[in-house]
Amino acid sequence: MILDDYKVVLYHNQPEGWVAEIPAIPGCYALMATKEDALAEIERVFEMIAAEYRDKGVPLPVDTTEIAHA
């Protein structure tokens, strides 16, 4: 699986900063000062976690995340 197979959730963190996370993968998140930096960092975090899964011979979780709109 690749990053495009996953939903990335981006939200403002109080008091400052932004969080980008992939809810389907435990521990896959990035906290940065700007939206752009958070999105760039989540790509690096995803690749690092994906490499760990590959090294263990375990497939990444399938993304079953549903996004609800209020």
Buried (B, 14 or more C-beta within 10 A) or exposed (E): BEEEEBEBBEEEEEEEBBBBBBBBBEEBBBBBEEBEBBBEBBEEBBEEBBEEBEEEEEEBBEBEEEEEEE
